[in-house]
């Protein structure tokens, strides 16, 4: 959430396109572009479910797991500004 009023971890995930395509096929979702898929509720929910499964398998506590996730279609890079200037 980006503020101190919410006590949960937020995850920003840049999924691999191949992974999203496989997921979309398994969910029966029509193939959309990667930007639309990153905003699709079923895709986000399925990716979050998989992240939670991996966290539990690794023995993480609930407070160590991301609650909401945001799927971002473009990879991060050092040269791009992803945060506001202070």
HELIX and SHEET records of a PDB file:
HELIX    1   1 UNK A   17  UNK A   27  1                                  11    
HELIX    2   2 UNK A   34  UNK A   39  1                                   6    
HELIX    3   3 UNK A   41  UNK A   57  1                                  17    
HELIX    4   4 UNK A   62  UNK A   64  5                                   3    
SHEET    1   A 2 UNK A   9  UNK A  13  0                                        
SHEET    2   A 2 UNK A  66  UNK A  71  1                                        
END                                                                             
